[in-house]
């Protein structure tokens, strides 16, 4: 992580566990200033909803995009010759 003051590299001095994450005290290698950073665990966040499409529908949409791209490439090749 970079120091907010001088953009130098920092190292961890102290780690404190908190509810849903970790708070770390960091010290800069260049200027020696101390800063804190927070880390939030993803398990504490609400879960994302399931996808809109089924696996088969997503595959069909992908095929349509690939077919359209190939048609455009073929058209460009015909125009170039």
C-alpha contacts under 8 A as a table, 3 or more apart, distances in Angstrom:
res1	aa1	res2	aa2	distance
1	X	9	X	6.15
1	X	10	X	5.86
1	X	11	X	7.83
2	X	7	X	4.96
2	X	8	X	5.37
2	X	9	X	4.95
2	X	10	X	5.95
2	X	28	X	7.99
3	X	6	X	5.69
3	X	7	X	4.48
3	X	8	X	5.16
3	X	9	X	6.14
3	X	10	X	6.10
3	X	27	X	8.00
3	X	28	X	5.95
3	X	35	X	7.71
4	X	7	X	5.69
6	X	30	X	7.67
6	X	31	X	7.10
8	X	28	X	6.38
8	X	29	X	6.65
8	X	30	X	5.89
8	X	31	X	7.84
9	X	28	X	5.92
9	X	29	X	5.87
9	X	30	X	7.32
10	X	26	X	6.00
10	X	27	X	5.29
10	X	28	X	4.23
10	X	29	X	5.64
11	X	26	X	5.38
11	X	27	X	5.56
11	X	28	X	6.57
11	X	29	X	7.25
12	X	15	X	7.37
12	X	24	X	6.56
12	X	25	X	5.89
12	X	26	X	4.47
12	X	27	X	6.54
13	X	24	X	7.48
13	X	25	X	5.50
13	X	26	X	5.41
13	X	27	X	6.58
14	X	24	X	5.79
14	X	25	X	5.03
14	X	26	X	7.20
15	X	22	X	6.95
15	X	23	X	5.95
15	X	24	X	4.51
15	X	25	X	6.34
16	X	22	X	5.84
16	X	23	X	5.19
16	X	24	X	6.24
17	X	21	X	6.42
17	X	22	X	4.57
17	X	23	X	6.30
18	X	21	X	5.33
18	X	22	X	5.36
18	X	23	X	6.87
19	X	22	X	7.81
20	X	40	X	5.95
20	X	41	X	5.71
20	X	43	X	7.95
20	X	44	X	5.52
21	X	38	X	7.21
21	X	39	X	5.24
21	X	40	X	4.25
21	X	41	X	5.21
22	X	38	X	5.84
22	X	39	X	5.04
22	X	40	X	6.65
23	X	36	X	6.89
23	X	37	X	5.82
23	X	38	X	4.56
23	X	39	X	6.30
24	X	36	X	5.56
24	X	37	X	5.24
24	X	38	X	6.26
24	X	39	X	8.00
25	X	34	X	6.95
25	X	35	X	5.87
25	X	36	X	4.50
25	X	37	X	6.53
26	X	34	X	5.62
26	X	35	X	5.18
26	X	36	X	5.79
26	X	37	X	7.34
27	X	32	X	5.84
27	X	33	X	5.65
27	X	34	X	4.42
27	X	35	X	6.26
28	X	31	X	5.76
28	X	32	X	4.69
28	X	33	X	5.54
28	X	34	X	6.54
29	X	32	X	5.73
40	X	44	X	7.64
41	X	44	X	5.69
41	X	45	X	7.38
42	X	45	X	5.29
43	X	46	X	7.58
43	X	47	X	7.92
51	X	54	X	7.39
53	X	56	X	7.94
53	X	57	X	5.72
53	X	58	X	5.84
54	X	57	X	5.23
54	X	58	X	6.19
55	X	58	X	5.23
55	X	59	X	6.23
56	X	59	X	5.12
56	X	60	X	6.26
57	X	60	X	5.09
57	X	61	X	6.27
58	X	61	X	5.16
58	X	62	X	6.22
59	X	62	X	5.08
59	X	63	X	6.19
60	X	63	X	5.07
60	X	64	X	6.30
61	X	64	X	5.13
61	X	65	X	6.42
62	X	65	X	5.16
62	X	66	X	6.26
63	X	66	X	5.08
63	X	67	X	6.05
64	X	67	X	5.12
64	X	68	X	6.15
65	X	68	X	5.13
65	X	69	X	6.18
66	X	69	X	5.09
66	X	70	X	6.16
67	X	70	X	5.14
67	X	71	X	6.21
68	X	71	X	5.15
68	X	72	X	6.31
69	X	72	X	5.14
69	X	73	X	6.25
70	X	73	X	5.02
70	X	74	X	6.12
71	X	74	X	5.09
71	X	75	X	6.10
72	X	75	X	5.03
72	X	76	X	6.19
73	X	76	X	5.12
73	X	77	X	6.24
74	X	77	X	5.07
74	X	78	X	6.25
75	X	78	X	5.10
75	X	79	X	6.17
76	X	79	X	5.06
76	X	80	X	6.15
77	X	80	X	5.17
77	X	81	X	6.47
78	X	81	X	5.43
